[in-house]
């Protein structure tokens, strides 16, 4: 799909660190660059979540969510975020960094409109409580992924298979309407996206050595923010099924 994490974009000196533009990156330089890189990802991700939250709240309080989301246009709004994700993923190598950034912010706006439905279903207090609980869990899990010495690659493959499984189960349950399957999917959803938060953080940390000093660095920040955004939002939505008080 995209080759921005292709190890051939950098070289490794025998006994040394990554080589960029003919120079070996020292440990201190690499660490400083990594911290800036990860901080940029977290800033984009947090700003995106905040933007989506503000849009969701305003769209719900204006009354437009109740009017629009029950119409055919509502299906367009619900499916539009997937279109943005596919466009950003498959068009990554052809797009300029500024184009990718614009698509990310547009995605966050449309995602906010889609998320406005939760304000029609759950009380504001329970949404806020779940949001802060998710934020705390996300911070802890991301810290684990950043600091652990354990290779999470194997766990990531298992989690991605599990994600495909709960998507299929969710589609099936649209027709079955089984409460048991609904709660099983909810529990697995929380666990899977909790694991993916740690896995994605470690993957983004490791990818830095391959994009540092290249034109892909800015794109890697945006796509990394998108990955963590999706982990956060999905974990929040699955937790809301347990912690949310319905109106």
Secondary structure, DSSP 4 states (H G I P E B T S, - for coil): ---TT-GGGSEE-TTS-EEETTEEPPHHHHHHHHHHHHHHHHHHHHHHHHHHHHHHHHHHHTTHHHHHTTSHHHHHHHHHHHHHHHHHHHTTTTS-HHHHHHHHHHHHHHHHHHHTTHHHHB-HHHHHHHHHHHHHHHHHHHHHHHH--S--HHHHHHHHHHHHHHHHHHHHHHHH--HHHHHHHHHHHHHHHHHHHHHHHHHHHHHHHHHTTSTHHHHHHHHHHHHHHHHHHHHHHHHHHHHPPB-
